[in-house]
Amino acid sequence: MDKLSHQLAATTSKVVKERRLSLTLSQDALSKRTGLARSYISDVERGSRHPTLHNLTLIADALDWNPSELIKEIEIQVTLLLDPDKLQLESPELTDLEREIIHYANTRISQGIVIADALGRFVLYNDTATQLLGVGRTDATPDEWSDLYGCFWMDRVTPMPTPELPLVKALSGRPTDTNQLFLRNKNLPAGSCIEVNSRQILDPLSGALKGGVAIVTRLKC
């Protein structure tokens, strides 16, 4: 897991720095908010220091996130390194890092992880996603997802149209954060509330669309 550990550290650095810049905070300002030395903040953003859970919590709070939101964003960014085409074909060309990320998604991440290729075909779907969504990996097309999963707006009665589904939005270039919806299907007869963060997966060289990833979290209804 050495490659994954290094990648998680690098991704943490990237997420912390991008969030800080989006809030127009200097490293000095973040240092004051956290009570951590500016040199420590700099080391975290350069990836030369791995923050402890306690310090990660301080950093998350200072960035107007709760710790789970920070960790969720790190996990999303790590999964964006996967190539959906390779997952679809179960390619022997998968790198060691990609294999470690897949194992991590299937066994370590507490949220549901769903990855689809550019055509909306599911290529990675962990067990937690099956539990949260009530339906496992299928060959259904995006036009069938809303009916199959029983997707509604949070009023619990208005069906969510296909273009508004979080993963469909990501595939069309509209990433989502904290997109909330209500599910009711044969395996979730009483219904369940979930929150979904979704992103496009782009080819790192050409920028072409490769697919999309959604991270699913259960909410209290």
MARLUM-582104 format. One line per field, with one value per residue (C-alpha): residue number from 1; residue in three letters; y negated, x, z. Coordinates in Angstrom, 3 decimals. Layout:
# residues N
seq	(NUM ...)
type	(ALA ...)
c2	(Y ...)
c1	(X ...)
c3	(Z ...)
***
This chain:
# residues 221
seq	(1 2 3 4 5 6 7 8 9 10 11 12 13 14 15 16 17 18 19 20 21 22 23 24 25 26 27 28 29 30 31 32 33 34 35 36 37 38 39 40 41 42 43 44 45 46 47 48 49 50 51 52 53 54 55 56 57 58 59 60 61 62 63 64 65 66 67 68 69 70 71 72 73 74 75 76 77 78 79 80 81 82 83 84 85 86 87 88 89 90 91 92 93 94 95 96 97 98 99 100 101 102 103 104 105 106 107 108 109 110 111 112 113 114 115 116 117 118 119 120 121 122 123 124 125 126 127 128 129 130 131 132 133 134 135 136 137 138 139 140 141 142 143 144 145 146 147 148 149 150 151 152 153 154 155 156 157 158 159 160 161 162 163 164 165 166 167 168 169 170 171 172 173 174 175 176 177 178 179 180 181 182 183 184 185 186 187 188 189 190 191 192 193 194 195 196 197 198 199 200 201 202 203 204 205 206 207 208 209 210 211 212 213 214 215 216 217 218 219 220 221)
type	(MET ASP LYS LEU SER HIS GLN LEU ALA ALA THR THR SER LYS VAL VAL LYS GLU ARG ARG LEU SER LEU THR LEU SER GLN ASP ALA LEU SER LYS ARG THR GLY LEU ALA ARG SER TYR ILE SER ASP VAL GLU ARG GLY SER ARG HIS PRO THR LEU HIS ASN LEU THR LEU ILE ALA ASP ALA LEU ASP TRP ASN PRO SER GLU LEU ILE LYS GLU ILE GLU ILE GLN VAL THR LEU LEU LEU ASP PRO ASP LYS LEU GLN LEU GLU SER PRO GLU LEU THR ASP LEU GLU ARG GLU ILE ILE HIS TYR ALA ASN THR ARG ILE SER GLN GLY ILE VAL ILE ALA ASP ALA LEU GLY ARG PHE VAL LEU TYR ASN ASP THR ALA THR GLN LEU LEU GLY VAL GLY ARG THR ASP ALA THR PRO ASP GLU TRP SER ASP LEU TYR GLY CYS PHE TRP MET ASP ARG VAL THR PRO MET PRO THR PRO GLU LEU PRO LEU VAL LYS ALA LEU SER GLY ARG PRO THR ASP THR ASN GLN LEU PHE LEU ARG ASN LYS ASN LEU PRO ALA GLY SER CYS ILE GLU VAL ASN SER ARG GLN ILE LEU ASP PRO LEU SER GLY ALA LEU LYS GLY GLY VAL ALA ILE VAL THR ARG LEU LYS CYS)
c2	(0.000 -2.291 -3.831 -4.492 -6.019 -8.433 -9.241 -9.909 -12.266 -14.066 -14.302 -15.665 -18.372 -19.257 -19.372 -21.483 -23.994 -24.286 -24.759 -27.391 -29.315 -29.090 -30.821 -33.417 -32.523 -32.882 -30.242 -32.723 -33.112 -29.343 -29.039 -31.506 -29.756 -26.355 -27.322 -25.330 -26.796 -28.324 -26.044 -23.066 -24.265 -24.735 -21.224 -19.735 -21.564 -20.404 -16.820 -16.581 -16.120 -13.878 -15.556 -13.594 -13.035 -15.752 -18.285 -17.252 -18.060 -21.476 -22.140 -21.018 -23.301 -26.220 -25.580 -25.704 -21.963 -19.228 -16.420 -14.047 -16.583 -16.938 -13.180 -12.742 -15.240 -13.464 -10.147 -11.639 -13.079 -9.741 -7.855 -10.371 -8.759 -5.595 -5.025 -3.774 -2.136 0.087 0.958 1.857 4.173 5.425 4.494 6.239 2.798 1.549 0.036 1.064 -2.253 -1.729 1.744 0.322 -2.422 0.170 2.290 -0.820 -1.770 1.737 2.368 -0.800 -3.699 -3.967 -5.675 -4.177 -4.518 -4.295 -4.861 -4.883 -5.195 -7.962 -6.011 -5.600 -1.941 -1.045 0.115 -0.062 0.300 1.145 3.111 -0.006 -1.578 1.479 1.153 -2.582 -2.567 0.643 1.878 3.428 2.943 3.306 2.837 0.228 -2.918 -6.399 -6.917 -3.964 -4.919 -7.177 -4.516 -1.613 -3.254 -5.178 -8.635 -11.547 -15.105 -15.567 -16.237 -12.416 -12.597 -14.350 -11.992 -13.259 -13.550 -11.887 -15.126 -16.016 -12.735 -13.482 -11.036 -12.115 -15.736 -14.852 -13.067 -16.190 -18.466 -19.619 -18.326 -18.247 -18.708 -17.615 -16.799 -15.341 -12.948 -10.477 -6.852 -4.344 -0.985 2.701 3.112 -0.239 -0.183 -2.683 -4.974 -6.434 -9.821 -10.107 -12.764 -12.476 -14.219 -13.628 -14.546 -13.982 -11.743 -13.307 -12.004 -13.654 -14.282 -15.154 -16.353 -14.080 -12.722 -9.246 -8.851 -9.985 -9.086 -9.475 -9.146 -8.297 -8.986 -8.141 -11.046 -11.158 -11.679)
c1	(0.000 3.036 2.003 -1.499 -0.186 1.975 -0.922 -3.285 -0.706 -0.269 -4.030 -4.477 -1.932 -3.766 -7.209 -6.066 -4.268 -7.112 -9.669 -7.508 -7.088 -10.813 -11.440 -8.738 -6.810 -3.055 -0.992 -0.528 -4.283 -4.796 -2.040 -3.832 -7.166 -5.725 -3.131 -0.613 2.699 2.819 5.755 3.546 0.810 3.422 4.769 1.269 0.575 3.900 3.195 6.298 4.305 1.308 -1.151 -2.395 -6.135 -6.263 -4.470 -6.538 -9.633 -8.216 -7.436 -10.900 -12.611 -10.415 -11.390 -15.103 -15.480 -16.180 -13.594 -15.860 -16.239 -12.477 -11.949 -14.755 -13.115 -9.768 -11.426 -13.160 -9.908 -8.111 -10.785 -10.444 -7.070 -8.794 -9.374 -12.961 -12.007 -9.510 -12.072 -14.654 -12.235 -10.605 -7.413 -4.163 -2.633 -3.890 -1.013 -0.151 -1.531 -4.809 -5.156 -4.509 -7.119 -9.683 -8.973 -9.224 -12.575 -13.941 -12.720 -11.682 -13.911 -16.971 -19.072 -20.630 -18.435 -19.859 -17.828 -19.325 -17.623 -18.444 -21.501 -22.911 -21.933 -21.029 -17.432 -16.876 -19.612 -18.650 -20.734 -21.527 -23.102 -25.347 -26.427 -27.079 -28.807 -30.767 -29.798 -26.510 -24.481 -26.667 -26.498 -29.270 -28.723 -28.812 -32.353 -33.444 -31.663 -34.343 -37.071 -34.795 -33.424 -36.593 -34.996 -37.047 -36.398 -36.314 -40.073 -40.264 -42.980 -41.493 -39.422 -35.950 -35.514 -32.541 -30.600 -30.660 -29.218 -25.809 -23.791 -25.557 -24.776 -21.123 -20.983 -22.392 -19.816 -21.809 -20.051 -22.141 -21.451 -23.886 -26.626 -29.458 -32.150 -34.703 -34.723 -37.555 -37.301 -38.090 -35.149 -35.759 -39.557 -39.543 -37.247 -33.837 -32.157 -28.707 -26.169 -24.040 -20.848 -19.945 -17.159 -16.106 -13.130 -11.063 -8.137 -5.083 -3.465 -6.287 -8.911 -11.473 -14.330 -13.569 -16.451 -17.708 -17.528 -20.134 -19.582 -22.768 -23.429 -26.533 -28.446 -30.947 -34.392)
c3	(0.000 -0.156 -3.472 -2.189 1.046 -0.927 -3.244 -0.334 1.155 -2.177 -2.627 0.887 0.061 -3.142 -1.519 1.432 -0.785 -3.308 -0.539 1.172 -2.083 -2.856 0.486 -0.346 2.784 3.065 4.790 7.621 7.975 7.986 10.571 12.851 12.396 13.259 15.843 13.812 12.703 9.223 8.423 9.309 6.947 4.232 4.801 4.567 1.308 -0.138 0.919 3.065 6.249 6.891 9.291 12.273 12.598 15.254 13.054 10.030 12.081 12.960 9.299 8.172 10.704 9.635 6.017 6.905 6.423 8.904 8.896 6.987 4.166 3.883 3.854 1.320 -1.030 -0.670 -1.512 -4.542 -5.851 -5.424 -7.366 -10.214 -10.917 -12.127 -15.847 -16.366 -19.666 -17.890 -15.224 -17.868 -19.621 -16.404 -18.191 -17.281 -17.872 -14.517 -12.582 -9.038 -7.812 -9.663 -8.156 -4.683 -5.221 -6.361 -3.271 -1.102 -2.654 -2.168 1.365 3.188 2.150 4.377 1.694 -1.382 -4.464 -7.974 -11.141 -14.633 -18.005 -20.479 -21.704 -18.217 -17.791 -14.219 -13.944 -10.167 -7.563 -4.001 -1.493 0.513 -2.582 -2.925 0.720 0.487 -2.899 -2.382 -5.851 -6.893 -10.039 -13.127 -16.888 -16.758 -18.794 -17.220 -18.566 -16.421 -13.196 -11.717 -11.978 -11.022 -7.873 -7.078 -7.071 -5.737 -4.690 -0.937 -0.888 -1.330 -3.990 -7.024 -9.205 -9.966 -13.758 -15.403 -16.141 -12.422 -11.129 -9.561 -11.659 -14.857 -13.989 -13.497 -16.854 -18.500 -16.877 -13.856 -10.738 -7.577 -3.886 -1.180 -3.689 -1.591 -2.759 -1.426 -2.564 -2.453 -4.196 -3.627 -1.264 0.473 0.848 3.713 1.771 2.549 2.279 0.739 -0.159 -3.278 -4.375 -8.011 -10.422 -14.024 -14.741 -17.516 -19.512 -17.901 -21.293 -23.682 -21.218 -22.903 -20.825 -19.476 -17.031 -13.655 -9.991 -7.255 -3.514 -1.622 2.075 4.100 5.642 8.453 6.945)
***
